[in-house]
Amino acid sequence: RDEQRAALSKALDDVIAADCASFALAVAVWIRNKKELGNRLISTNLLAACVHREATRPFARQAAQLVIKLPTDLAELNAEYKEVASAAEKKVEGQEESKVPMPTCLKKIAIDVIDSLPAFQAGKYDSTTKIKRTKQQLKSAKSQLETLEKPGREGKGQGKFGKGR
């Protein structure tokens, strides 16, 4: 796996040196669209490597819309980015595990993917428990009820519609 990551990194460096930063992302989209077994992981790994490079980040969000089609792809992208970034950080600093900051483009990619999910699929991946969701709904209903019951500017007990009956 480390050999594959090193080969991918070297190929990506060669493409960036040739002044064609968006080409690697185009390859990731092309590989993903071939719909052959295993291509999903290759394109996700290539996208993660591109997110890690400054030169390809401006194009990553647009390519991610075409590469990431499932919520599991997003999870794999995040995991692969963390591996790529931590391996590069260890190589540079020679230190053990540290928290790898997530770039803004990766955060925006995650938001785009989550927003594009249909309601049914988003519900499947919702980690909030049913009890917690019900408590949140009760709190919001209670606050709405309290705002409706508060007396208006006209005086106590008159509400929105002026004088009482």
JONORCOR-V228683 format. One record per residue. RES is the residue in three letters. SS is DSSP state (helix for helix, strand for strand, loop for the rest). OMEGA is omega in radians with two decimals (999 if undefined). Layout:
# JONORCOR-V228683
RES	SS	OMEGA
RES	SS	OMEGA
This chain:
# JONORCOR-V228683
ARG	loop	3.11
ASP	helix	3.10
GLU	helix	3.11
GLN	helix	-3.14
ARG	helix	3.12
ALA	helix	3.11
ALA	helix	3.10
LEU	helix	3.12
SER	helix	3.13
LYS	helix	3.12
ALA	helix	3.12
LEU	helix	3.06
ASP	helix	3.12
ASP	helix	3.14
VAL	helix	3.13
ILE	helix	3.12
ALA	helix	3.11
ALA	loop	3.09
ASP	loop	3.11
CYS	loop	-3.01
ALA	loop	-3.08
SER	loop	-3.10
PHE	helix	-3.12
ALA	helix	3.12
LEU	helix	3.07
ALA	helix	3.08
VAL	helix	3.12
ALA	helix	3.12
VAL	helix	-3.14
TRP	helix	3.14
ILE	helix	-3.13
ARG	helix	-3.11
ASN	helix	3.12
LYS	loop	3.08
LYS	loop	3.02
GLU	loop	-3.10
LEU	loop	3.10
GLY	loop	-3.12
ASN	helix	-3.13
ARG	helix	-3.13
LEU	helix	3.14
ILE	helix	-3.13
SER	helix	3.10
THR	helix	3.11
ASN	helix	3.11
LEU	helix	3.09
LEU	helix	3.12
ALA	helix	3.12
ALA	helix	3.12
CYS	helix	3.09
VAL	helix	-3.13
HIS	helix	-3.11
ARG	loop	3.13
GLU	helix	-3.05
ALA	helix	-3.08
THR	helix	-3.12
ARG	helix	-3.12
PRO	helix	-3.10
PHE	helix	-3.00
ALA	helix	-3.08
ARG	helix	3.14
GLN	helix	3.13
ALA	helix	-3.11
ALA	helix	3.11
GLN	helix	-3.12
LEU	helix	-3.10
VAL	helix	-3.06
ILE	loop	-3.11
LYS	loop	-3.11
LEU	loop	3.07
PRO	helix	3.10
THR	helix	3.06
ASP	helix	3.12
LEU	helix	3.10
ALA	helix	3.11
GLU	helix	3.11
LEU	helix	3.12
ASN	helix	-3.13
ALA	helix	-3.13
GLU	helix	3.10
TYR	helix	3.14
LYS	helix	3.12
GLU	helix	-3.13
VAL	helix	-3.10
ALA	helix	-3.13
SER	helix	3.09
ALA	helix	3.12
ALA	helix	-3.14
GLU	helix	3.10
LYS	helix	-3.12
LYS	helix	-3.10
VAL	helix	-3.01
GLU	helix	-3.14
GLY	loop	-3.10
GLN	loop	3.13
GLU	loop	-3.08
GLU	loop	3.02
SER	loop	-3.11
LYS	loop	-3.10
VAL	loop	3.12
PRO	loop	-3.13
MET	loop	-3.14
PRO	loop	-3.09
THR	helix	-3.11
CYS	helix	3.11
LEU	helix	3.07
LYS	helix	3.13
LYS	helix	3.08
ILE	helix	3.14
ALA	helix	3.13
ILE	helix	3.12
ASP	helix	-3.11
VAL	helix	-3.12
ILE	helix	3.12
ASP	helix	-3.10
SER	helix	3.14
LEU	loop	3.00
PRO	loop	-3.07
ALA	helix	-3.14
PHE	helix	-3.11
GLN	helix	3.10
ALA	helix	3.11
GLY	helix	3.12
LYS	helix	-3.08
TYR	loop	3.12
ASP	loop	-3.08
SER	loop	3.13
THR	loop	-3.14
THR	loop	-3.13
LYS	helix	3.13
ILE	helix	-3.13
LYS	helix	3.10
ARG	helix	3.14
THR	helix	3.10
LYS	helix	3.11
GLN	helix	3.11
GLN	helix	3.11
LEU	helix	3.11
LYS	helix	-3.13
SER	helix	3.10
ALA	helix	3.13
LYS	helix	3.13
SER	helix	3.09
GLN	helix	3.12
LEU	helix	3.12
GLU	helix	3.12
THR	helix	3.10
LEU	helix	-3.10
GLU	helix	-3.13
LYS	loop	3.12
PRO	loop	3.14
GLY	loop	-3.12
ARG	loop	-3.05
GLU	loop	-3.13
GLY	loop	-3.05
LYS	loop	3.06
GLY	loop	-3.09
GLN	loop	3.10
GLY	loop	-3.06
LYS	loop	-2.93
PHE	loop	3.07
GLY	loop	-3.07
LYS	loop	3.13
GLY	loop	-3.05
ARG	loop	999
